[in-house]
Amino acid sequence: MTHAPDSLIATHLARSRAAMERAADDAAMLASAERIAATIIAALRGGHKLLIVGNGGSAADAQHIAAEIVGRYKQERPAYAAIALTTDTSALTAIGNDYGFDQIFARQVEGLGARDDVLLAISTSGRSPSILNALRKARERGLVTIGFTGARGLAMAELCDELLVAPSDDTPLIQQIHLATAHGICETIEAALMRDES
């Protein structure tokens, strides 16, 4: 069965496939992903935690990644410490009301983050004030800072110890690359920490 020549779904899937192929062949992005996995593994081994932030679709990705770390990715194993700072509606609305939306994550990083914890900040544009403020606060408090962004988000680099740049400037495709890469990172973390248990 062939698709209609003007099928938006087929067009999107074809563009997604091409974007994933670019990502799979992007040596710099893959090296960054490996370093990010190693950074998170070292933090979790040291008894530290992973904090994750993002807006919109990236907020959903933050929750998804935290669930894979605390619950499990593929294998039965101990829980690891990860918190998505996107889920507490009382904190988000109180902070937003009292301090402004730009502070919704920075305030939580100030209260929950400790030296040598890891902040994973996801922003497809790399310009979201709430994300940049969270990274600044994390730097102040001695957290390790990791960013996920797209091809136009390099402004985040100065605030990140590691920056993963998806090779796309299209928001949905960036999000797809972020989540697929995060799954690979979760699998790498799980395999490494399970070896520690054996």
C-alpha positions in Angstrom: 0.0 0.0 0.0 1.4 3.4 -1.0 0.8 6.7 0.8 -0.8 9.6 -0.9 1.8 11.9 -2.5 0.7 14.8 -0.3 0.5 12.9 3.0 1.8 15.1 5.7 2.3 12.1 8.0 4.5 10.3 5.5 6.4 13.5 4.9 7.0 14.0 8.6 8.2 10.4 9.0 10.6 10.7 6.1 12.0 13.9 7.6 12.2 12.2 11.0 14.1 9.3 9.5 16.6 11.7 7.8 17.1 13.6 11.0 17.8 10.4 13.0 20.3 9.3 10.3 22.0 12.7 10.6 22.1 12.3 14.4 23.4 8.7 14.2 26.3 9.9 11.9 27.1 13.1 14.0 30.4 12.2 15.7 30.4 15.3 17.8 26.9 14.8 19.1 27.6 11.1 19.8 30.8 11.9 21.7 28.9 14.5 23.7 26.2 11.9 24.6 28.9 9.5 25.8 30.4 12.1 28.0 27.0 13.1 29.4 26.3 9.4 30.2 29.7 9.1 32.0 29.0 12.4 33.9 25.6 11.2 35.2 27.0 7.7 36.0 29.8 9.3 38.1 27.3 11.5 39.9 24.9 8.7 40.7 27.8 6.5 41.9 28.8 9.3 44.2 25.4 9.5 45.8 24.3 12.6 43.9 21.1 13.2 42.0 20.0 14.3 38.5 17.7 17.3 38.2 16.0 17.8 34.9 14.2 20.9 33.5 12.4 21.8 30.3 9.4 23.7 29.0 6.5 22.4 26.9 7.5 19.2 25.0 10.9 19.4 26.7 9.1 19.3 30.1 7.5 16.0 29.0 10.9 14.8 28.0 12.3 15.8 31.5 9.6 13.7 33.2 10.1 10.8 30.8 13.9 10.7 31.4 13.4 11.0 35.2 11.0 8.1 35.1 13.5 5.9 33.2 16.2 6.7 35.9 14.1 6.3 39.0 12.0 3.4 37.7 13.9 1.4 35.1 14.8 1.6 31.5 14.9 -2.1 30.5 16.3 -4.1 33.4 15.3 -4.8 36.9 17.7 -3.0 39.2 17.9 -0.5 42.1 16.3 2.9 41.7 18.5 5.9 41.0 18.0 9.5 42.0 16.4 11.7 39.4 13.8 14.5 39.7 12.0 16.4 37.0 11.5 19.9 38.3 8.5 20.3 35.9 5.9 18.3 37.8 5.1 20.1 41.1 2.3 22.4 40.1 2.1 24.1 43.5 5.8 25.0 43.4 5.6 26.0 39.7 2.6 28.2 40.2 3.8 29.7 43.5 7.2 30.5 42.2 5.8 31.8 38.9 3.3 34.0 40.8 5.8 35.3 43.4 9.0 35.5 41.4 8.0 35.3 37.7 8.0 32.5 35.3 11.6 33.0 34.4 12.5 31.7 38.0 10.4 28.6 38.1 13.4 26.2 37.8 16.1 28.4 39.2 14.3 28.6 42.6 13.9 24.8 42.7 17.5 24.3 41.8 18.4 26.6 44.7 16.3 24.6 47.1 16.9 21.1 45.9 20.3 21.1 44.2 23.6 20.4 46.0 27.2 20.5 44.9 28.1 17.8 42.4 24.5 17.0 41.6 23.8 17.2 37.8 21.3 19.6 36.2 20.1 18.5 32.7 18.5 21.5 31.0 16.5 20.9 27.8 15.8 23.8 25.4 15.2 23.3 21.7 15.9 27.0 21.1 18.7 27.3 23.7 17.2 30.7 24.6 14.5 30.0 27.2 15.0 32.4 30.1 13.7 29.9 32.6 16.3 27.3 31.4 19.2 29.8 31.3 18.4 31.0 34.8 18.3 27.4 36.1 21.7 26.8 34.5 23.1 30.0 36.1 21.8 29.0 39.5 23.2 25.5 39.1 26.6 27.0 38.4 26.4 29.2 41.5 25.6 26.1 43.6 28.3 23.9 42.2 26.2 21.5 40.2 27.4 19.9 37.0 25.5 21.5 34.1 24.3 19.6 31.0 22.3 21.0 28.1 20.3 19.5 25.3 19.5 21.9 22.4 19.2 22.2 18.7 21.4 23.7 16.0 20.5 27.3 16.9 21.0 26.8 20.6 24.7 27.3 21.0 24.2 30.2 23.3 23.7 27.6 26.1 27.3 26.5 25.7 28.8 29.0 28.1 26.5 27.8 30.9 27.0 24.0 30.2 29.8 21.7 31.2 28.5 19.4 28.4 26.1 20.4 25.6 24.4 18.0 23.3 23.4 19.7 20.0 20.8 17.9 17.9 21.6 18.4 14.2 18.3 20.1 13.3 16.7 23.5 13.6 13.1 22.1 13.5 11.6 21.8 17.0 9.7 18.5 16.6 12.8 16.9 15.1 15.0 18.2 17.8 12.7 16.8 20.4 12.7 13.4 18.7 16.5 13.4 18.6 16.7 14.4 22.2 14.5 11.7 23.5 16.1 9.0 21.3 19.5 10.0 22.5 18.3 10.2 26.1 17.1 6.6 25.8 20.6 5.6 24.7 22.1 7.5 27.6 19.6 5.8 30.0 20.6 2.4 28.7 24.3 3.3 29.1 23.7 4.5 32.7 21.7 1.4 33.6 24.3 -1.0 32.1 27.2 0.7 34.0 25.5 0.9 37.3 24.2 -2.7 37.1 27.8 -3.9 36.5 28.6 -2.2 39.8 26.0 -4.4 41.5 27.3 -7.7 40.1 
